[in-house]
Amino acid sequence: MTAEPTVTESDSQLRASPLELFFDLVFVFTITQLTASLTHHLTPGGLVRVLVMLAVIWWMYDAFIWLTNAMPPSTHPRRGLLLTAMAGFLVISLAVPHAFEGSGVAFGLAYLVVIAVHTGMFAGAGVGGTAVLRMGLANLVNAALVVVGGYLRGAPQLALWAAAFALQLITPYLVDLPRFHLRADHFVERHGLVVIIAFGESVIALGMGAGDRPELTVTPVLAALCALAVCVGLWWAYFGHDDDEQSVRFLAPLDDARRNRLAIRVHNLGHYLLLFAVILFAAGAEGAVAHPTGHLPLDRAVTLAAGPVLFLLVNADIRHTLGLHPVAPRLVAAVPAAATVLLGTRVSAITQLASIAAVLALAFGWEERSAPATGDDAGQW
């Protein structure tokens, strides 16, 4: 993210290219690896590590969405550099499971490659020297924190990587972000595609949970269908009312400064939390499908409920920020969804899954009845 490039693209509608979709598929592996890491280290420490790894990976991944928004991969040099970044993200993903146990060096060096490609592509496009210098220095410090952290272990490594994320949060304010001309159609589309990819990870988790059983019987199939119903509910929360198209209509007429500030809040930070919510649910759903009739341990039941609850709360905030309503049904639904932890620990995993799905169905049924006739009724809750 940086100042407006001197090399401008056509102002006609910009759609995600096949290479960008290919690029996004690498992220499915990242989400899968982070989910597996959380599944096998479902402790407060493991949770914090996944939060930090997702943060530093997502921030740079999202930076490439900003990049291709300004410079579509329409030439061979751009495509080659984007493929190089893809390779870097692949190595990062491979290092995720043991990033705090010896693979941190590979993680850090691959991260350095990704940052170098991103900074170089903007500089090569003729961006103003001051903006490139500011972004380049911030990225250099960011990369140094991640690389040095990779050589360490435990709390020092976690502290340096958390510092890298903190630096990323303030980087947009160190460069001339208000002058960056963001194309709303492409930007919203790319983030929607990433969310769909994350939902795909949840489906993969269901398969992994069912695959742990020697025989596929009716009960795990029903549990998998209940988990899929929850995924459908989360999909509906994001896409059900054509929120992506309405978001474009809301963002497009804004001036660059306000549009970019909202993009940081909604798409960088908001989608980071949405992705983490999907990871939480996928980690919980895998165990629930594997043992559908058993009582879930408290940590598994909390994880299973926390994903949909966090998704509903963040999604409601995003909708309200973008003037999309109603949001009250989603906020209210978060309460009974959280309460399903008792069902998971005292009744069964499949009961908790079915209850979460039912809560989502009731919430969106209520929402359909209370939705305003037009999408611009900002006063409807």
Secondary structure as the mmCIF struct_conf table of DSSP 4:
data_model
#
loop_
_struct_conf.conf_type_id
_struct_conf.id
_struct_conf.beg_label_comp_id
_struct_conf.beg_label_asym_id
_struct_conf.beg_label_seq_id
_struct_conf.end_label_comp_id
_struct_conf.end_label_asym_id
_struct_conf.end_label_seq_id
BEND BEND1 ALA A 3 ALA A 3
HELX_LH_PP_P HELX_LH_PP_P1 GLU A 4 PRO A 5
BEND BEND2 THR A 6 VAL A 7
HELX_LH_PP_P HELX_LH_PP_P2 THR A 8 SER A 10
BEND BEND3 ASP A 11 SER A 12
HELX_RH_AL_P HELX_RH_AL_P1 PRO A 18 HIS A 40
BEND BEND4 THR A 43 THR A 43
HELX_RH_AL_P HELX_RH_AL_P2 PRO A 44 ALA A 70
BEND BEND5 MET A 71 MET A 71
BEND BEND6 PRO A 73 PRO A 73
BEND BEND7 THR A 75 THR A 75
HELX_RH_AL_P HELX_RH_AL_P3 HIS A 76 ALA A 95
HELX_RH_3T_P HELX_RH_3T_P1 VAL A 96 HIS A 98
TURN_TY1_P TURN_TY1_P1 ALA A 99 GLY A 102
HELX_RH_AL_P HELX_RH_AL_P4 GLY A 104 GLY A 124
TURN_TY1_P TURN_TY1_P2 ALA A 125 GLY A 126
HELX_RH_AL_P HELX_RH_AL_P5 GLY A 129 GLY A 150
TURN_TY1_P TURN_TY1_P3 TYR A 151 TYR A 151
BEND BEND8 LEU A 152 LEU A 152
HELX_RH_AL_P HELX_RH_AL_P6 GLY A 154 LEU A 174
TURN_TY1_P TURN_TY1_P4 VAL A 175 ASP A 176
HELX_RH_3T_P HELX_RH_3T_P2 LEU A 177 ARG A 179
HELX_RH_AL_P HELX_RH_AL_P7 ALA A 184 GLY A 211
TURN_TY1_P TURN_TY1_P5 ASP A 212 ASP A 212
BEND BEND9 ARG A 213 GLU A 215
HELX_RH_AL_P HELX_RH_AL_P8 VAL A 218 PHE A 239
TURN_TY1_P TURN_TY1_P6 GLY A 240 HIS A 241
HELX_RH_AL_P HELX_RH_AL_P9 ASP A 243 LEU A 251
TURN_TY1_P TURN_TY1_P7 ALA A 252 PRO A 253
BEND BEND10 LEU A 254 LEU A 254
HELX_RH_AL_P HELX_RH_AL_P10 ASP A 256 ALA A 263
HELX_RH_PI_P HELX_RH_PI_P1 ILE A 264 GLY A 270
HELX_RH_AL_P HELX_RH_AL_P11 HIS A 271 ALA A 290
BEND BEND11 HIS A 291 HIS A 291
TURN_TY1_P TURN_TY1_P8 PRO A 292 THR A 293
BEND BEND12 GLY A 294 GLY A 294
HELX_LH_PP_P HELX_LH_PP_P3 HIS A 295 PRO A 297
HELX_RH_AL_P HELX_RH_AL_P12 LEU A 298 THR A 321
TURN_TY1_P TURN_TY1_P9 LEU A 322 GLY A 323
HELX_RH_AL_P HELX_RH_AL_P13 ALA A 328 ALA A 339
TURN_TY1_P TURN_TY1_P10 THR A 340 THR A 340
HELX_RH_AL_P HELX_RH_AL_P14 VAL A 341 ARG A 346
TURN_TY1_P TURN_TY1_P11 VAL A 347 VAL A 347
HELX_RH_AL_P HELX_RH_AL_P15 ALA A 349 SER A 370
BEND BEND13 ALA A 373 THR A 374
TURN_TY1_P TURN_TY1_P12 GLY A 375 ASP A 376
TURN_TY1_P TURN_TY1_P13 ALA A 378 GLY A 379
#
